[in-house]
Amino acid sequence: MAKRQNGLVLRGLFGQPAEMGVRVLVAGLAALGATACGDEVGRVAMTFERCSTLSSMTLIDFEITESRHVLADVTGPAHCRVQGVIDVEINFELLLPDVWNGRFVMGGGGGYVGTVQNAALDYGDGPGALARGYATVGTDTGHSGSGVEAAWALGGRERQINFGYRAVHLTAEAARSLVRHYYGRNEEYSYFVGCSRGGGQGLMESQRYPDDFDGIVAGAPAYDWTAFAAGFVQTQQNIFPDPFELDTPVITSANRSLLHDAILEACDDSDGVSDGVLNDPRSCGFTPDALLRCENEIAGAECLTTRQLDAINAVYAGPVSRGESIFPGFPFGGENDKGGWDRWIVGAERGVPSLHFGFGTELFKYFVFDDPDWDYAGYDFSTWADDVADTAAILDATDTDLGSFRDAGGKLILWTGWSDSAITALGTIDYYEDVEDGDPAVREYSRLFMLPGVLHCGGGPGPDRVDWLTAIEDWVERGRPPARLIATKRGSDEESVLTRPVCPYPQVARYDGTGPTEDASSFRCETS
């Protein structure tokens, strides 16, 4: 991919080209050149000086609020830590390692962000970006707040746009400018990695700013906010039908245990291994309607009432508007796993009934309707498409034409856990298949990996750690497309307790019938 030059062209508020500069004044450049020292003490002293000088530079369109050198310790290598702000309130933190590998990576955020976040510092398996020698940056996307609250967006169109797409792009441009001046040369390769909101940020970059990154890894991508948030609200209407009674969900812990056990009994060994994990939940023919119904609608641990069954089926069915599907529902998985349905769909978390409740109602209150008093319980979704149109234009990264990203030489890895209770795995599959419908050669520049038994961005009974950074490096820099990757389940001491291959969709890992089931060598990738 052609490398960008030091004179930067940033996008304006609504994505139109605007000469914003983000140029370092010539007077400051001398302090940033590479320095040759005769001994280690001199080199370290010059590194301290070079780092501290950054905060005194005069810049256009962004400022550095602090720069200080951090010595190596058990948490990471020696580096220059740079904090700054773009425009009025897009905060970022850039880490510049003393021993640079010539690469730049930006890490995404989670939820509604609201603090400076950088997923690249601990992403997948293996060392984080800084430990590998990457220059790396993260941003708060232009506002302060907890990750599950969106009151900051009330009446703030510019803040919404910054969160939707602008802040990531501007931060990447500003950070690369500093990287080039600090090291005295351009980065060789530029990457983006993220999960959840960060995965959606990666997809947004590939669609709006296809020249920003050579390689993108987008995990569990939150790419269609207005659609999956509709699903969040509809499930909560079934699970918490009374907005004044939010302490007791319709779906109980006993229901979840009953459901989980029945699904595994019906389908666990369909892939040749009884391990508490469904290889591809779509192949499981179980239906919740087969569970015992409670006599006289009196709830019990071993049965379901009609209201409980309806609520469960709503989770699997997905949201609808005027009888038409808005977004896929959830596949089987995660019903009774810690961090699955308990956290996202039915359990109390962070002062709200569930994270679905929090994210869904916050989006409709503060993005869609600009009304903090909006009542989720009475919304019938008949006007959903019109209601969310303006928000969708800002937040949704649903464009399936990745031709510009492909033509720029970009590579995109998508991945998600089959048991993700936050962003349904079926939505990620739908997006990828839609891209393929428009471009049958999609696997030349994009591949999808499905992780059985894995929850949202990690966790669950399945192996959830993959060295995604090496995978995207190999593809971009060495022309080796990711094929059979190894996922690892690690114990409390970070030791490997289980490995399995993950295969490019639509392939799945099949047990060979003879080897140890905890070892990836006993499985092969094949098309189901």
Secondary structure, DSSP 4 states (H G I P E B T S, - for coil): -PPPPSSEEEE-TTS-EEEEE-PBPHHHHGGGS----SSHHHHHHHHHHHHHHGGG--BSSEEEEEEEEE--BTTB--EEEEEEEETTTEEEEEEEESS--SEEEEE---TT--S-B-GGGS-SSSS-TTTTT-EEEEE-TT--S-TT--GGGTT-HHHHHIIIIIHHHHHHHHHHHHHHHHHTS--SEEEEEEETHHHHHHHHHHHH-TTS-SEEEEES----HHHHHHHHHHHHHHHS-STT--SS-SS-HHHHHHHHHHHHHHHGGGGS--SS--S-GGG----GGGSPBPGGG---TT-B-HHHHHHHHHHHH--EETTEESS--PPS--SSSTTTHIIIIIS-BTTBS-HHHHHHHHHIIIIIS--TT--GGG---TTHHHHHHHHHHHH-------HHHHHTT-EEEEEEETT-SSS-HHHHHHHHHHHHHH-TTGGGTEEEEEETT--TTS-SSS--B--HHHHHHHHHHH-----SEEEEEE-TTS-EEEEEEE-BTTEEEEE-SSS-TTSGGGEEEEE-
